Amino acid sequence: MALAYFKLAIIAAGIDYRRRMSEQAEGKDTAAESVPDVVAPLIARGLAEIAKKSG
């Protein structure tokens, strides 16, 4: 299950990266504030799953 959380975090970060590149190409310069809100909890859940299995 931990791997699934990590994969989702990477997918979310990739989607945001492409969105930011698209906005930059269109002349919009917006900061990606929502990605840490999505990625950080997924990574934390993945780490919690690993800790549960090892301890």
C-alpha distance (Angstrom), angle and dihedral (degrees) to the residues before:
residue distance angle dihedral
M1 . . .
A2 3.81 . .
L3 3.80 90.6 .
A4 3.81 90.0 54.3
Y5 3.81 91.2 55.2
F6 3.80 91.1 48.9
K7 3.81 91.5 48.3
L8 3.81 91.4 50.6
A9 3.81 90.4 49.8
I10 3.81 91.2 52.6
I11 3.80 92.1 46.7
A12 3.82 91.3 50.1
A13 3.80 91.5 49.1
G14 3.81 90.8 49.3
I15 3.79 92.6 50.2
D16 3.78 90.7 50.5
Y17 3.81 91.8 47.8
R18 3.80 91.2 54.3
R19 3.81 90.9 46.3
R20 3.80 91.5 52.1
M21 3.81 92.2 47.7
S22 3.81 89.9 50.6
E23 3.80 92.3 49.6
Q24 3.79 91.0 47.2
A25 3.81 90.8 52.1
E26 3.81 89.3 51.6
G27 3.80 90.9 52.6
K28 3.78 96.4 -104.8
D29 3.77 113.6 129.0
T30 3.79 106.0 -163.9
A31 3.77 126.3 157.9
A32 3.79 119.4 -122.3
E33 3.77 100.1 -121.3
S34 3.79 98.1 152.1
V35 3.80 98.7 59.7
P36 3.81 97.4 72.2
D37 3.80 86.8 50.0
V38 3.81 89.8 56.7
V39 3.80 103.5 32.2
A40 3.81 100.3 44.0
P41 3.83 95.9 57.5
L42 3.81 91.2 47.1
I43 3.80 91.4 52.3
A44 3.81 90.4 45.8
R45 3.81 90.8 52.2
G46 3.80 90.4 49.1
L47 3.79 91.4 51.1
A48 3.81 90.4 47.0
E49 3.81 89.9 53.5
I50 3.81 90.4 51.4
A51 3.81 91.1 48.5
K52 3.80 90.2 49.8
K53 3.80 91.9 53.2
S54 3.81 95.6 46.1
G55 3.75 98.9 43.2
